[in-house]
Amino acid sequence: QVQLVESGGGLVQPGGSLRLSCAASGFTFSTAVMSWYRQAPGKERELVASITSAGDMKNYADSVKGRFTISRDIAKKTVYLQMDSLKPEDTAVYYCNALWVRLDYWGQGTQVTVSS
């Protein structure tokens, strides 16, 4: 079955960096659009970044442009989110998403807390 397993979350100080990873299995990773979403307490889940199946197009939320970078490794079936210059408002649970054959699949989420 489809599995998405996130890792790399944690506590970081403002201005710091984290790299999230999402290991995929159970589907054809190379044909899926992959995305990262986040959900802060009391807020709706929002799209952070997405990358096409070929990796040639990337899309970012305005709030993270210039600070976050999404990438994918086809051989490792993994998608990454490099997060730099983190701010307290980036605190949220981050979810990996796969759009494959017109269906959405989700990981269990990983907590990112930005605080001094």
C-alpha positions as CSV (number, residue, x, y, z in Angstrom):
1,Q,0.0,0.0,0.0
2,V,1.0,3.6,-0.3
3,Q,3.2,4.9,2.5
4,L,4.7,8.3,3.1
5,V,7.0,8.6,6.1
6,E,8.2,12.0,7.1
7,S,11.3,12.7,9.3
8,G,13.5,15.6,10.2
9,G,11.2,17.7,12.3
10,G,12.2,19.1,15.7
11,L,12.9,22.2,17.7
12,V,15.0,25.0,16.2
13,Q,15.8,28.6,17.1
14,P,14.6,31.4,14.9
15,G,17.0,31.9,12.0
16,G,17.9,28.2,12.0
17,S,17.5,25.5,9.4
18,L,15.9,22.0,9.2
19,R,15.6,19.5,6.4
20,L,12.5,17.4,6.2
21,S,12.5,14.1,4.3
22,C,9.6,12.0,3.1
23,A,10.3,8.4,2.1
24,A,7.7,7.0,-0.3
25,S,6.7,3.5,-1.2
26,G,3.8,1.5,-2.6
27,F,3.4,3.6,-5.8
28,T,5.3,4.9,-8.8
29,F,7.1,7.7,-7.2
30,S,8.5,9.1,-10.5
31,T,5.0,9.8,-11.8
32,A,3.6,11.5,-8.7
33,V,3.4,15.2,-7.9
34,M,4.8,15.6,-4.5
35,S,4.0,18.4,-2.0
36,W,4.6,19.6,1.5
37,Y,1.7,21.0,3.5
38,R,1.6,22.4,7.1
39,Q,-1.0,22.9,9.7
40,A,-0.5,25.2,12.7
41,P,-2.7,25.0,15.8
42,G,-6.2,26.5,15.1
43,K,-5.4,27.0,11.4
44,E,-6.3,25.2,8.2
45,R,-3.8,23.0,6.4
46,E,-1.9,25.0,3.8
47,L,0.3,24.2,0.8
48,V,3.9,25.0,1.5
49,A,5.6,23.7,-1.7
50,S,5.1,21.3,-4.5
51,I,7.3,19.7,-7.2
52,T,6.2,18.1,-10.5
53,S,7.0,14.5,-11.3
54,A,9.9,15.4,-13.4
55,G,11.2,17.9,-10.9
56,D,11.2,20.7,-13.5
57,M,8.6,22.9,-11.9
58,K,8.3,24.0,-8.3
59,N,5.7,26.1,-6.5
60,Y,6.0,27.8,-3.2
61,A,3.7,29.6,-0.8
62,D,4.5,33.3,-0.7
63,S,5.3,33.1,3.0
64,V,8.2,30.7,2.3
65,K,9.6,31.9,-1.0
66,G,13.3,32.4,-0.8
67,R,13.6,30.5,2.4
68,F,12.4,26.9,1.6
69,T,13.5,24.6,-1.2
70,I,11.7,21.5,-2.3
71,S,13.5,18.7,-4.1
72,R,13.2,15.0,-5.0
73,D,15.5,12.1,-5.5
74,I,13.9,9.6,-7.8
75,A,16.3,6.8,-7.0
76,K,15.7,7.1,-3.3
77,K,12.0,7.7,-3.7
78,T,12.3,10.6,-1.3
79,V,11.2,14.2,-1.4
80,Y,12.9,16.9,0.7
81,L,12.0,20.3,2.1
82,Q,15.0,22.4,3.1
83,M,13.9,25.1,5.4
84,D,16.2,28.0,6.1
85,S,15.8,31.3,8.0
86,L,13.1,29.7,10.0
87,K,10.6,32.0,11.8
88,P,8.3,31.3,14.8
89,E,5.3,31.5,12.4
90,D,6.7,28.4,10.6
91,T,5.8,26.3,13.6
92,A,3.4,23.6,12.5
93,V,2.9,20.0,11.7
94,Y,4.4,19.4,8.3
95,Y,2.8,16.8,6.0
96,C,4.0,15.1,2.9
97,N,1.5,14.6,0.1
98,A,1.5,12.5,-3.0
99,L,-0.9,13.2,-5.9
100,W,-0.8,10.0,-7.9
101,V,-3.4,8.7,-10.4
102,R,-5.7,11.6,-9.3
103,L,-5.7,10.4,-5.7
104,D,-4.2,12.2,-2.7
105,Y,-2.0,10.3,-0.2
106,W,-0.7,11.7,3.1
107,G,2.0,11.0,5.6
108,Q,1.5,11.1,9.4
109,G,3.2,14.5,9.8
110,T,6.3,15.8,11.6
111,Q,6.3,18.6,14.1
112,V,8.4,21.6,13.5
113,T,8.8,24.1,16.3
114,V,10.6,27.4,15.9
115,S,11.3,29.0,19.2
116,S,14.0,30.6,21.3
